[in-house]
């Protein structure tokens, strides 16, 4: 059962984990307010657009897009704020840099909710086209995770230590590190923050807290008994406080 791996983390832990992803993921990330203006951009986002963070803050996100893409993306953000969808992905968007140069990339945006469940802010992730071609699996080779890998990814995303994960999953510390290394190779990243950030970006992890692997990315398994003789039921998410997709 997944509740054996994670307990509901406090708000401070969530902020600490999200801050780590924002600062160290190696991806272009920006936090937006309800007017779709930049509140904060990480160093990779700033370098990609050739503008310092202080200059980016307060900028409407759509001003960073080529004019041909602005209406479409603006409509997507409107639907996001209206809570019609928790996230959206535009696979090919043309962005505009400071010197009027342009580049293409994939845009993913999702809502970040506060303690009361209302939308606190938005997060935008940009994956430049060259990295997208080399770093993301094609549709014909969709990423599928075993139940164990899914539990480990969820634990890493929630900031659970290797020692705690090893104890709850009846593995050694080396066993956890081995599976984390496999996950990083599958997603073609070099560290844990990038692993979690890319998992959210690809939709492997659902938006919400605690982290939860989307069922579409789980390998189908037979009804083998779990440790202790009970069926391994991942579907019982509500009683554990998990956010369903």
PAMIBA-932030 format. One record per residue: x, y, z of N, C-alpha, C in turn; residue in one letter. Coordinates in nm, 3 decimals. Atoms other than C-alpha are relative to their C-alpha. Layout:
<recs>
[rec [X, Y, Z], [X, Y, Z], [X, Y, Z], "A"]
...
</recs>
This chain:
<recs>
[rec [0.085, -0.120, 0.000], [0.000, 0.000, 0.000], [0.088, 0.124, 0.000], "X"]
[rec [-0.084, -0.119, 0.011], [0.127, 0.346, -0.083], [0.011, 0.075, 0.132], "X"]
[rec [-0.009, -0.073, -0.126], [0.043, 0.483, 0.262], [0.112, -0.052, 0.088], "X"]
[rec [-0.114, 0.053, -0.075], [0.321, 0.258, 0.391], [0.128, 0.072, -0.035], "X"]
[rec [-0.120, -0.070, 0.044], [0.571, 0.471, 0.199], [0.002, 0.144, 0.048], "X"]
[rec [0.005, -0.142, -0.029], [0.453, 0.825, 0.263], [-0.112, 0.032, 0.096], "X"]
[rec [0.107, -0.063, -0.075], [0.258, 1.014, 0.520], [-0.021, 0.136, -0.058], "X"]
[rec [0.027, -0.133, 0.057], [0.097, 1.346, 0.437], [0.101, 0.099, 0.052], "X"]
[rec [-0.104, -0.091, -0.045], [0.384, 1.597, 0.444], [-0.058, 0.136, 0.033], "X"]
[rec [0.044, -0.134, -0.034], [0.355, 1.941, 0.596], [0.029, 0.097, -0.112], "X"]
[rec [-0.014, -0.101, 0.104], [0.338, 2.258, 0.396], [0.144, 0.043, -0.017], "X"]
[rec [-0.139, -0.042, 0.009], [0.694, 2.348, 0.485], [0.083, -0.096, -0.083], "X"]
[rec [-0.073, 0.100, 0.076], [0.825, 2.022, 0.341], [-0.029, 0.013, -0.148], "X"]
[rec [0.038, -0.017, 0.140], [0.631, 2.077, 0.018], [0.074, 0.118, -0.060], "X"]
[rec [-0.069, -0.120, 0.051], [0.778, 2.426, -0.021], [0.148, -0.028, -0.021], "X"]
[rec [-0.143, 0.030, 0.011], [1.129, 2.295, 0.043], [0.028, -0.085, -0.123], "X"]
[rec [-0.019, 0.087, 0.116], [1.092, 2.023, -0.221], [-0.018, 0.078, -0.130], "X"]
[rec [0.025, -0.077, 0.121], [0.941, 2.258, -0.480], [0.112, 0.101, -0.026], "X"]
[rec [-0.111, -0.095, 0.017], [1.216, 2.514, -0.417], [0.123, -0.069, -0.054], "X"]
[rec [-0.115, 0.076, 0.051], [1.479, 2.247, -0.476], [-0.015, -0.027, -0.148], "X"]
[rec [0.022, 0.026, 0.142], [1.322, 2.154, -0.811], [0.020, 0.127, -0.081], "X"]
[rec [-0.005, -0.127, 0.071], [1.293, 2.518, -0.912], [0.144, 0.045, -0.021], "X"]
[rec [-0.138, -0.050, 0.005], [1.656, 2.596, -0.835], [0.097, -0.094, -0.070], "X"]
[rec [-0.103, 0.096, 0.042], [1.829, 2.273, -0.942], [-0.044, -0.095, -0.110], "X"]
[rec [0.050, 0.099, 0.096], [1.617, 2.097, -1.203], [0.074, 0.002, -0.133], "X"]
[rec [-0.063, -0.012, 0.131], [1.815, 2.225, -1.503], [-0.100, 0.028, -0.111], "X"]
[rec [0.104, -0.030, 0.098], [1.486, 2.311, -1.677], [-0.042, 0.145, 0.014], "X"]
[rec [0.048, -0.139, -0.002], [1.341, 2.651, -1.768], [-0.135, 0.005, 0.070], "X"]
[rec [0.122, -0.003, -0.080], [1.081, 2.720, -1.500], [-0.029, 0.141, 0.046], "X"]
[rec [0.042, -0.132, -0.048], [0.882, 3.029, -1.404], [-0.130, -0.012, 0.077], "X"]
[rec [0.122, -0.007, -0.080], [0.621, 3.099, -1.140], [-0.080, 0.122, -0.044], "X"]
[rec [0.087, -0.106, 0.052], [0.323, 3.309, -1.256], [-0.112, 0.029, 0.098], "X"]
[rec [0.115, -0.033, -0.084], [0.046, 3.495, -1.077], [-0.129, -0.019, -0.079], "X"]
[rec [0.130, 0.022, 0.065], [-0.326, 3.494, -1.162], [-0.022, 0.088, -0.122], "X"]
[rec [0.005, -0.083, 0.120], [-0.268, 3.767, -1.422], [0.097, -0.052, -0.107], "X"]
[rec [-0.097, 0.065, 0.089], [-0.017, 3.533, -1.593], [0.122, 0.090, -0.021], "X"]
[rec [-0.124, -0.078, -0.002], [0.271, 3.763, -1.505], [0.104, -0.075, 0.081], "X"]
[rec [-0.107, 0.071, -0.068], [0.608, 3.631, -1.393], [0.021, 0.057, 0.140], "X"]
[rec [-0.035, -0.035, -0.137], [0.661, 3.633, -1.018], [0.148, -0.029, 0.023], "X"]
[rec [-0.139, 0.043, -0.018], [0.992, 3.450, -1.034], [0.038, -0.094, -0.113], "X"]
[rec [-0.054, 0.089, 0.103], [1.207, 3.278, -1.297], [0.131, -0.058, 0.050], "X"]
[rec [-0.128, 0.058, -0.044], [1.488, 3.034, -1.231], [0.113, 0.039, -0.096], "X"]
[rec [-0.117, -0.043, 0.077], [1.839, 3.078, -1.368], [-0.003, -0.053, -0.143], "X"]
[rec [0.004, 0.058, 0.135], [1.783, 2.844, -1.666], [-0.099, 0.076, -0.089], "X"]
[rec [0.099, -0.079, 0.075], [1.472, 3.037, -1.773], [0.059, 0.135, -0.039], "X"]
[rec [-0.062, -0.131, 0.025], [1.661, 3.367, -1.741], [0.105, -0.008, -0.111], "X"]
[rec [-0.104, 0.015, 0.102], [1.954, 3.241, -1.949], [-0.062, -0.027, -0.138], "X"]
[rec [0.062, 0.034, 0.128], [1.725, 3.099, -2.219], [-0.054, 0.124, -0.070], "X"]
[rec [0.058, -0.121, 0.061], [1.558, 3.436, -2.272], [0.096, 0.118, -0.003], "X"]
[rec [-0.100, -0.105, 0.005], [1.874, 3.641, -2.224], [-0.039, 0.124, 0.078], "X"]
[rec [0.045, -0.113, -0.081], [1.716, 3.859, -1.955], [0.019, -0.033, 0.147], "X"]
[rec [-0.019, 0.027, -0.144], [1.802, 3.895, -1.584], [-0.135, -0.019, 0.069], "X"]
[rec [0.126, 0.025, -0.071], [1.539, 3.777, -1.335], [-0.075, 0.126, 0.039], "X"]
[rec [0.066, -0.124, -0.041], [1.472, 4.130, -1.211], [-0.076, 0.065, -0.115], "X"]
[rec [0.067, -0.057, 0.118], [1.380, 4.235, -1.565], [-0.121, -0.085, -0.040], "X"]
[rec [0.111, 0.089, 0.036], [1.157, 3.932, -1.618], [-0.118, 0.014, 0.095], "X"]
[rec [0.107, -0.008, -0.099], [0.959, 3.980, -1.297], [-0.102, 0.107, -0.039], "X"]
[rec [0.107, -0.092, 0.037], [0.622, 4.142, -1.370], [-0.037, -0.004, -0.147], "X"]
[rec [0.027, 0.010, 0.143], [0.639, 4.058, -1.741], [-0.117, -0.096, -0.025], "X"]
[rec [0.105, 0.094, 0.040], [0.326, 3.906, -1.894], [0.064, -0.113, -0.077], "X"]
[rec [-0.062, 0.116, 0.062], [0.415, 3.554, -1.999], [-0.015, 0.003, -0.151], "X"]
[rec [0.025, 0.002, 0.145], [0.258, 3.598, -2.343], [0.088, 0.097, -0.076], "X"]
[rec [-0.093, -0.091, 0.066], [0.501, 3.882, -2.414], [0.129, -0.072, -0.039], "X"]
[rec [-0.118, 0.079, 0.033], [0.771, 3.614, -2.429], [-0.024, -0.092, -0.119], "X"]
[rec [0.036, 0.085, 0.112], [0.590, 3.440, -2.714], [0.001, 0.078, -0.130], "X"]
[rec [0.020, -0.060, 0.131], [0.595, 3.508, -3.084], [-0.147, 0.035, -0.014], "X"]
[rec [0.138, -0.050, 0.006], [0.281, 3.702, -3.172], [-0.098, -0.103, -0.058], "X"]
[rec [0.089, 0.100, 0.058], [0.142, 3.409, -3.372], [-0.049, -0.102, 0.103], "X"]
[rec [0.037, 0.100, -0.101], [0.128, 3.194, -3.057], [-0.075, 0.059, 0.118], "X"]
[rec [0.052, -0.063, -0.122], [-0.004, 3.448, -2.808], [-0.147, -0.031, 0.027], "X"]
[rec [0.144, 0.022, -0.021], [-0.378, 3.404, -2.860], [-0.027, -0.142, 0.047], "X"]
[rec [0.023, 0.140, -0.035], [-0.363, 3.025, -2.841], [0.042, -0.028, 0.144], "X"]
[rec [-0.049, 0.026, -0.135], [-0.154, 3.020, -2.525], [-0.082, 0.077, 0.103], "X"]
[rec [0.083, -0.078, -0.092], [-0.360, 3.296, -2.363], [-0.131, -0.074, 0.030], "X"]
[rec [0.122, 0.078, -0.019], [-0.671, 3.084, -2.415], [0.024, -0.121, 0.090], "X"]
[rec [-0.033, 0.114, -0.085], [-0.498, 2.787, -2.255], [0.013, 0.041, 0.147], "X"]
[rec [-0.013, -0.048, -0.137], [-0.408, 2.990, -1.946], [-0.137, 0.038, 0.058], "X"]
[rec [0.135, -0.034, -0.046], [-0.767, 3.118, -1.925], [-0.074, -0.125, 0.046], "X"]
[rec [0.066, 0.126, -0.039], [-0.898, 2.761, -1.917], [0.063, -0.057, 0.127], "X"]
[rec [-0.069, 0.049, -0.119], [-0.635, 2.673, -1.657], [-0.051, 0.073, 0.124], "X"]
[rec [0.046, -0.081, -0.113], [-0.744, 2.959, -1.429], [-0.147, -0.022, 0.030], "X"]
[rec [0.142, 0.032, -0.021], [-1.108, 2.868, -1.481], [-0.019, -0.141, 0.054], "X"]
[rec [-0.001, 0.135, -0.057], [-1.014, 2.522, -1.347], [-0.069, -0.103, -0.090], "X"]
[rec [0.052, 0.098, 0.094], [-1.131, 2.347, -1.663], [0.097, -0.117, -0.016], "X"]
[rec [-0.104, 0.103, 0.008], [-0.800, 2.157, -1.668], [0.106, 0.032, 0.103], "X"]
[rec [-0.107, -0.027, -0.096], [-0.519, 2.114, -1.411], [0.133, 0.035, -0.065], "X"]
[rec [-0.125, -0.027, 0.071], [-0.248, 2.147, -1.676], [-0.027, 0.002, -0.149], "X"]
[rec [0.007, 0.010, 0.146], [-0.187, 2.194, -2.048], [0.142, -0.010, -0.054], "X"]
[rec [-0.128, 0.010, 0.070], [0.093, 2.119, -2.292], [-0.020, 0.043, -0.144], "X"]
[rec [-0.006, -0.038, 0.140], [0.164, 2.292, -2.620], [0.132, -0.055, -0.054], "X"]
[rec [-0.123, 0.070, 0.042], [0.413, 2.068, -2.806], [0.098, 0.084, -0.081], "X"]
[rec [-0.092, -0.082, 0.079], [0.557, 2.338, -3.033], [-0.046, 0.145, 0.002], "X"]
[rec [0.029, -0.142, -0.013], [0.554, 2.707, -2.943], [0.126, 0.079, -0.039], "X"]
[rec [-0.112, -0.087, 0.035], [0.773, 2.985, -3.083], [0.012, 0.110, 0.105], "X"]
[rec [-0.027, -0.099, -0.104], [0.929, 3.200, -2.810], [0.091, 0.109, -0.056], "X"]
[rec [-0.076, -0.115, 0.046], [1.088, 3.541, -2.848], [0.097, 0.044, 0.108], "X"]
[rec [-0.102, -0.041, -0.096], [1.414, 3.636, -2.679], [0.017, 0.152, -0.003], "X"]
[rec [-0.017, -0.143, -0.019], [1.534, 3.978, -2.576], [0.044, 0.072, -0.127], "X"]
[rec [-0.055, -0.063, 0.120], [1.721, 4.051, -2.900], [-0.084, -0.030, -0.125], "X"]
[rec [0.095, 0.033, 0.109], [1.416, 3.951, -3.112], [0.030, -0.133, -0.067], "X"]
[rec [-0.024, 0.136, 0.050], [1.574, 3.613, -3.183], [-0.112, -0.090, 0.051], "X"]
[rec [0.107, 0.091, -0.038], [1.331, 3.324, -3.164], [0.055, -0.142, 0.019], "X"]
[rec [-0.031, 0.143, -0.012], [1.345, 2.960, -3.057], [-0.131, -0.074, 0.021], "X"]
[rec [0.119, 0.083, -0.016], [1.093, 2.677, -3.058], [0.016, -0.093, 0.120], "X"]
[rec [-0.005, 0.090, -0.113], [1.004, 2.461, -2.765], [-0.138, -0.044, 0.043], "X"]
[rec [0.126, 0.051, -0.056], [0.740, 2.273, -2.574], [-0.030, 0.074, 0.130], "X"]
[rec [0.044, -0.072, -0.120], [0.540, 2.456, -2.308], [-0.098, -0.086, 0.078], "X"]
[rec [0.094, 0.064, -0.091], [0.375, 2.291, -2.011], [-0.028, 0.096, 0.115], "X"]
[rec [0.037, -0.085, -0.113], [0.184, 2.486, -1.746], [-0.099, -0.075, 0.087], "X"]
[rec [0.093, 0.064, -0.093], [0.001, 2.371, -1.437], [-0.027, 0.090, 0.119], "X"]
[rec [0.039, -0.080, -0.117], [-0.173, 2.511, -1.132], [0.071, -0.053, 0.124], "X"]
[rec [-0.053, 0.034, -0.132], [-0.020, 2.516, -0.784], [-0.103, 0.046, 0.102], "X"]
[rec [0.109, -0.031, -0.092], [-0.281, 2.501, -0.510], [0.050, 0.023, 0.142], "X"]
[rec [-0.031, -0.028, -0.140], [-0.269, 2.641, -0.159], [-0.065, -0.100, 0.093], "X"]
[rec [0.054, 0.093, -0.100], [-0.377, 2.473, 0.164], [-0.151, -0.016, -0.012], "X"]
[rec [0.145, 0.006, 0.010], [-0.744, 2.556, 0.104], [-0.051, -0.062, -0.128], "X"]
[rec [0.040, 0.061, 0.126], [-0.745, 2.397, -0.241], [-0.017, 0.099, -0.114], "X"]
[rec [0.012, -0.100, 0.107], [-0.770, 2.726, -0.433], [0.134, 0.017, -0.071], "X"]
[rec [-0.121, -0.019, 0.078], [-0.519, 2.818, -0.703], [0.086, 0.109, 0.063], "X"]
[rec [-0.092, -0.094, -0.063], [-0.219, 2.984, -0.540], [0.087, 0.070, -0.105], "X"]
[rec [-0.085, -0.055, 0.105], [-0.006, 3.033, -0.853], [0.001, -0.097, -0.117], "X"]
[rec [-0.017, 0.087, 0.116], [0.084, 2.886, -1.191], [0.149, -0.027, -0.018], "X"]
[rec [-0.139, 0.032, 0.031], [0.404, 2.714, -1.299], [0.011, -0.030, -0.149], "X"]
[rec [-0.025, 0.022, 0.142], [0.536, 2.724, -1.655], [0.137, -0.064, -0.018], "X"]
[rec [-0.124, 0.069, 0.031], [0.803, 2.484, -1.785], [0.019, 0.002, -0.150], "X"]
[rec [-0.032, -0.006, 0.143], [0.974, 2.529, -2.121], [0.112, -0.099, -0.029], "X"]
[rec [-0.098, 0.100, 0.043], [1.161, 2.251, -2.297], [0.041, 0.035, -0.142], "X"]
[rec [-0.042, -0.041, 0.135], [1.360, 2.395, -2.593], [0.002, -0.117, -0.097], "X"]
[rec [0.024, 0.105, 0.101], [1.312, 2.202, -2.917], [0.116, -0.098, -0.012], "X"]
[rec [-0.113, 0.091, 0.018], [1.664, 2.060, -2.944], [0.006, -0.102, 0.111], "X"]
[rec [0.001, 0.093, -0.112], [1.652, 1.912, -2.594], [-0.120, -0.091, -0.005], "X"]
[rec [0.121, 0.082, 0.007], [1.298, 1.791, -2.657], [0.019, -0.116, -0.095], "X"]
[rec [-0.020, 0.108, 0.096], [1.402, 1.592, -2.960], [0.092, -0.108, 0.056], "X"]
[rec [-0.098, 0.096, -0.047], [1.693, 1.433, -2.777], [-0.035, -0.061, 0.134], "X"]
[rec [0.016, 0.042, -0.139], [1.557, 1.400, -2.426], [-0.133, -0.058, 0.037], "X"]
[rec [0.131, 0.051, -0.039], [1.192, 1.292, -2.436], [-0.035, -0.124, -0.080], "X"]
[rec [0.035, 0.123, 0.071], [1.059, 0.948, -2.523], [-0.108, 0.025, -0.103], "X"]
[rec [0.102, -0.016, 0.103], [0.858, 0.920, -2.840], [-0.126, -0.072, 0.042], "X"]
[rec [0.128, 0.058, -0.037], [0.492, 0.823, -2.828], [0.001, -0.151, -0.015], "X"]
[rec [-0.003, 0.143, 0.024], [0.575, 0.479, -2.962], [0.081, -0.074, 0.105], "X"]
[rec [-0.079, 0.062, -0.105], [0.812, 0.418, -2.669], [-0.035, 0.066, 0.133], "X"]
[rec [0.049, -0.065, -0.119], [0.602, 0.541, -2.380], [0.064, -0.059, 0.125], "X"]
[rec [-0.060, 0.042, -0.126], [0.761, 0.526, -2.037], [-0.103, -0.076, 0.084], "X"]
[rec [0.085, 0.077, -0.090], [0.610, 0.255, -1.815], [0.083, -0.039, 0.122], "X"]
[rec [-0.069, 0.027, -0.125], [0.703, 0.206, -1.451], [-0.059, -0.121, 0.070], "X"]
[rec [0.048, 0.105, -0.088], [0.681, -0.096, -1.227], [-0.060, 0.065, 0.124], "X"]
[rec [0.059, -0.052, -0.123], [0.487, -0.058, -0.903], [0.108, 0.051, 0.095], "X"]
[rec [-0.108, -0.039, -0.090], [0.814, -0.041, -0.708], [0.064, 0.130, -0.046], "X"]
[rec [-0.059, -0.123, 0.051], [0.966, 0.224, -0.935], [-0.094, 0.119, 0.022], "X"]
[rec [0.097, -0.107, -0.022], [0.645, 0.427, -0.907], [0.002, 0.046, 0.145], "X"]
[rec [-0.004, -0.036, -0.142], [0.657, 0.416, -0.527], [0.127, 0.078, 0.034], "X"]
[rec [-0.126, -0.070, -0.026], [1.021, 0.521, -0.528], [-0.003, 0.140, -0.059], "X"]
[rec [0.010, -0.133, 0.062], [0.955, 0.809, -0.770], [-0.089, 0.091, 0.084], "X"]
[rec [0.088, -0.079, -0.086], [0.666, 0.927, -0.552], [0.071, 0.042, 0.128], "X"]
[rec [-0.074, -0.034, -0.121], [0.890, 0.911, -0.247], [0.106, 0.106, -0.023], "X"]
[rec [-0.102, -0.100, 0.034], [1.172, 1.105, -0.413], [-0.066, 0.136, -0.021], "X"]
[rec [0.070, -0.126, 0.027], [0.922, 1.368, -0.532], [-0.050, 0.066, 0.127], "X"]
[rec [0.048, -0.055, -0.127], [0.793, 1.410, -0.176], [0.113, 0.033, 0.097], "X"]
[rec [-0.113, -0.033, -0.085], [1.142, 1.453, -0.035], [0.031, -0.103, 0.107], "X"]
[rec [-0.026, 0.106, -0.098], [1.147, 1.120, 0.153], [0.145, -0.045, -0.013], "X"]
[rec [-0.141, 0.038, 0.003], [1.500, 1.018, 0.249], [0.018, -0.143, -0.051], "X"]
[rec [-0.033, 0.134, 0.047], [1.671, 0.713, 0.103], [-0.016, -0.103, 0.112], "X"]
[rec [0.009, 0.091, -0.114], [1.688, 0.555, 0.450], [-0.147, -0.034, 0.029], "X"]
[rec [0.142, 0.024, -0.030], [1.312, 0.598, 0.507], [-0.065, -0.083, -0.109], "X"]
[rec [0.055, 0.078, 0.110], [1.224, 0.466, 0.163], [0.045, -0.146, 0.010], "X"]
[rec [-0.052, 0.136, -0.011], [1.449, 0.165, 0.214], [-0.072, -0.077, 0.109], "X"]
[rec [0.069, 0.065, -0.111], [1.282, 0.088, 0.546], [-0.143, -0.039, -0.037], "X"]
[rec [0.140, 0.024, 0.032], [0.928, 0.115, 0.413], [-0.020, -0.099, -0.114], "X"]
[rec [0.014, 0.089, 0.116], [0.992, -0.080, 0.092], [0.081, -0.128, 0.015], "X"]
[rec [-0.074, 0.122, -0.029], [1.206, -0.351, 0.255], [0.115, -0.020, -0.098], "X"]
[rec [-0.117, 0.005, 0.087], [1.509, -0.266, 0.040], [0.119, 0.057, 0.076], "X"]
[rec [-0.119, -0.063, -0.056], [1.866, -0.172, 0.120], [0.012, 0.141, -0.058], "X"]
[rec [-0.024, -0.135, 0.054], [1.986, 0.185, 0.070], [0.056, -0.010, -0.141], "X"]
[rec [-0.055, 0.020, 0.134], [2.184, 0.058, -0.227], [-0.108, -0.039, -0.100], "X"]
[rec [0.111, 0.037, 0.087], [1.866, -0.096, -0.369], [-0.081, 0.120, -0.044], "X"]
[rec [0.074, -0.123, 0.035], [1.686, 0.239, -0.354], [0.080, 0.081, -0.101], "X"]
[rec [-0.085, -0.079, 0.090], [1.981, 0.415, -0.518], [0.005, -0.064, -0.138], "X"]
[rec [0.000, 0.071, 0.128], [1.986, 0.147, -0.789], [-0.125, 0.034, -0.081], "X"]
[rec [0.125, -0.028, 0.071], [1.620, 0.206, -0.876], [-0.009, 0.148, -0.038], "X"]
[rec [-0.001, -0.143, 0.035], [1.663, 0.586, -0.865], [0.088, 0.022, -0.122], "X"]
[rec [-0.090, -0.012, 0.115], [1.955, 0.550, -1.107], [-0.069, -0.049, -0.127], "X"]
[rec [0.074, 0.049, 0.116], [1.734, 0.343, -1.341], [-0.101, 0.106, -0.046], "X"]
[rec [0.099, -0.103, 0.035], [1.464, 0.612, -1.327], [0.067, 0.119, -0.068], "X"]
[rec [-0.070, -0.114, 0.060], [1.718, 0.885, -1.406], [0.045, -0.033, -0.142], "X"]
[rec [-0.039, 0.040, 0.135], [1.845, 0.687, -1.705], [-0.122, -0.003, -0.094], "X"]
[rec [0.120, 0.006, 0.082], [1.490, 0.629, -1.831], [-0.046, 0.140, -0.043], "X"]
[rec [0.046, -0.135, 0.031], [1.410, 1.000, -1.815], [0.112, 0.089, -0.053], "X"]
[rec [-0.116, -0.070, 0.055], [1.759, 1.102, -1.931], [0.030, 0.130, 0.075], "X"]
[rec [-0.037, -0.113, -0.085], [1.842, 1.332, -1.638], [0.117, -0.043, 0.088], "X"]
[rec [-0.123, 0.028, -0.074], [2.143, 1.360, -1.408], [-0.013, 0.011, 0.151], "X"]
[rec [0.013, -0.013, -0.144], [2.003, 1.432, -1.062], [-0.146, -0.012, 0.041], "X"]
[rec [0.136, 0.022, -0.049], [1.696, 1.388, -0.843], [-0.096, 0.118, -0.026], "X"]
[rec [0.093, -0.110, 0.032], [1.551, 1.739, -0.878], [-0.043, 0.000, -0.146], "X"]
[rec [0.035, 0.005, 0.142], [1.569, 1.706, -1.257], [-0.092, -0.118, -0.029], "X"]
[rec [0.086, 0.117, 0.017], [1.409, 1.360, -1.232], [-0.145, 0.035, 0.031], "X"]
[rec [0.137, -0.033, -0.041], [1.106, 1.491, -1.046], [-0.059, 0.108, -0.089], "X"]
[rec [0.048, -0.108, 0.085], [1.080, 1.806, -1.254], [-0.043, -0.052, -0.136], "X"]
[rec [0.034, 0.054, 0.131], [1.082, 1.611, -1.579], [-0.119, -0.095, 0.009], "X"]
[rec [0.115, 0.089, -0.018], [0.836, 1.355, -1.440], [-0.130, 0.081, 0.003], "X"]
[rec [0.117, -0.089, 0.002], [0.590, 1.639, -1.372], [-0.022, 0.054, -0.141], "X"]
[rec [0.008, -0.059, 0.134], [0.668, 1.791, -1.711], [-0.062, -0.097, -0.100], "X"]
[rec [0.050, 0.102, 0.093], [0.591, 1.466, -1.894], [-0.140, -0.050, 0.036], "X"]
[rec [0.130, 0.049, -0.044], [0.274, 1.403, -1.694], [0.007, -0.135, 0.071], "X"]
[rec [-0.015, 0.126, -0.074], [0.418, 1.092, -1.524], [-0.052, 0.018, 0.142], "X"]
[rec [0.053, -0.035, -0.131], [0.344, 1.260, -1.191], [-0.118, 0.094, -0.017], "X"]
[rec [0.117, -0.087, 0.003], [-0.001, 1.410, -1.145], [0.027, 0.127, 0.080], "X"]
[rec [-0.008, -0.121, -0.080], [-0.035, 1.765, -1.020], [-0.076, -0.023, 0.131], "X"]
[rec [0.061, 0.017, -0.130], [-0.123, 1.783, -0.652], [0.100, -0.052, 0.101], "X"]
[rec [-0.089, 0.043, -0.107], [0.023, 1.675, -0.321], [-0.075, -0.097, 0.089], "X"]
[rec [-0.134, 0.050, 0.029], [0.141, 1.419, -0.219], [0.015, -0.044, -0.146], "X"]
[rec [-0.024, 0.042, 0.138], [0.304, 1.320, -0.550], [-0.062, -0.138, -0.027], "X"]
[rec [0.074, 0.121, 0.037], [0.121, 1.044, -0.737], [0.023, -0.030, -0.147], "X"]
[rec [-0.025, 0.039, 0.139], [0.220, 0.854, -1.054], [-0.133, -0.024, -0.070], "X"]
[rec [0.122, 0.018, 0.078], [-0.048, 0.869, -1.323], [-0.015, -0.147, -0.039], "X"]
[rec [0.020, 0.142, 0.033], [-0.204, 0.525, -1.385], [0.043, -0.038, -0.141], "X"]
[rec [-0.040, 0.030, 0.138], [-0.126, 0.552, -1.757], [0.146, -0.040, -0.012], "X"]
[rec [-0.142, 0.029, 0.006], [0.244, 0.517, -1.674], [0.039, -0.121, 0.087], "X"]
[rec [-0.027, 0.119, -0.078], [0.210, 0.202, -1.465], [-0.012, -0.125, -0.086], "X"]
[rec [0.009, 0.128, 0.069], [0.284, -0.141, -1.605], [-0.113, -0.081, 0.062], "X"]
[rec [0.104, 0.087, -0.050], [-0.009, -0.380, -1.578], [0.064, -0.122, 0.066], "X"]
[rec [-0.057, 0.114, -0.074], [0.066, -0.646, -1.320], [-0.111, -0.096, 0.038], "X"]
[rec [0.096, 0.100, -0.042], [-0.106, -0.967, -1.226], [-0.033, 0.014, 0.147], "X"]
[rec [0.045, -0.013, -0.139], [-0.281, -1.017, -0.891], [0.091, -0.073, 0.098], "X"]
[rec [-0.093, 0.065, -0.092], [0.034, -1.125, -0.711], [-0.017, 0.057, 0.139], "X"]
[rec [0.019, -0.051, -0.136], [0.007, -1.098, -0.331], [0.115, 0.088, 0.041], "X"]
[rec [-0.102, -0.089, -0.053], [0.192, -0.820, -0.160], [0.063, -0.064, 0.122], "X"]
[rec [-0.065, 0.051, -0.121], [0.423, -0.868, 0.138], [-0.104, -0.012, 0.110], "X"]
[rec [0.099, 0.022, -0.103], [0.216, -1.014, 0.419], [-0.122, -0.073, -0.051], "X"]
[rec [0.108, 0.079, 0.054], [-0.016, -1.200, 0.182], [-0.119, 0.078, -0.048], "X"]
[rec [0.113, -0.079, 0.045], [-0.246, -0.909, 0.100], [0.019, 0.041, -0.146], "X"]
[rec [-0.011, -0.044, 0.138], [-0.323, -0.804, -0.261], [0.067, 0.136, -0.006], "X"]
[rec [-0.067, -0.129, 0.017], [-0.106, -0.519, -0.386], [-0.095, 0.094, -0.071], "X"]
[rec [0.102, -0.088, 0.058], [-0.379, -0.260, -0.440], [0.048, 0.143, 0.001], "X"]
[rec [-0.041, -0.140, 0.010], [-0.259, 0.076, -0.568], [-0.119, 0.092, -0.020], "X"]
[rec [0.112, -0.085, 0.034], [-0.607, 0.196, -0.650], [-0.062, 0.068, 0.121], "X"]
[rec [0.060, -0.057, -0.119], [-0.699, 0.273, -0.287], [0.074, 0.127, 0.040], "X"]
[rec [-0.075, -0.123, -0.024], [-0.567, 0.629, -0.301], [-0.073, 0.094, 0.092], "X"]
[rec [0.077, -0.098, -0.077], [-0.848, 0.818, -0.130], [0.027, -0.015, 0.148], "X"]
[rec [-0.017, 0.020, -0.143], [-0.801, 0.659, 0.212], [0.137, 0.041, 0.047], "X"]
[rec [-0.136, -0.041, -0.037], [-0.430, 0.746, 0.204], [0.022, 0.148, -0.020], "X"]
[rec [-0.014, -0.143, 0.018], [-0.494, 1.109, 0.121], [0.067, 0.039, -0.128], "X"]
[rec [-0.066, -0.029, 0.126], [-0.358, 1.087, -0.233], [-0.092, 0.078, -0.092], "X"]
[rec [0.075, -0.076, 0.097], [-0.468, 1.320, -0.508], [-0.014, -0.082, -0.127], "X"]
[rec [0.022, 0.077, 0.123], [-0.624, 1.129, -0.797], [0.013, 0.090, -0.121], "X"]
[rec [-0.012, -0.077, 0.123], [-0.559, 1.236, -1.155], [-0.138, 0.020, -0.059], "X"]
</recs>
